[in-house]
Amino acid sequence: MDVQTTINLIGGALLAIVGWVARQLYQSIRDLQRDIKNIEVSLPTNYVQKTEFNSNLREIKEMLNKIFDKLDDKADK
């Protein structure tokens, strides 16, 4: 084998390795983008919605007001 053939083989092998790494990176980025899209879709359904939170908070405030009213009545007696 002459020097040029050896250089071509080494260069081809290096380019094949670089191509494989680039393909792996591209595939990983696509998988991450798909995962992020799935999270964006499922995020509003997995957490408490604002309207539900507000209604629950309103109920808690009403209960606390009843407790405070009872305490005020007890303190007056």
Secondary structure by P-SEA (a helix, b strand, c coil): ccaaaaaaaaaaaaaaaaaaaaaaaaaaaaaaaaaaaaaaaacccccccaaaaaaaaaaaaaaaaaaaaaaaaaaac
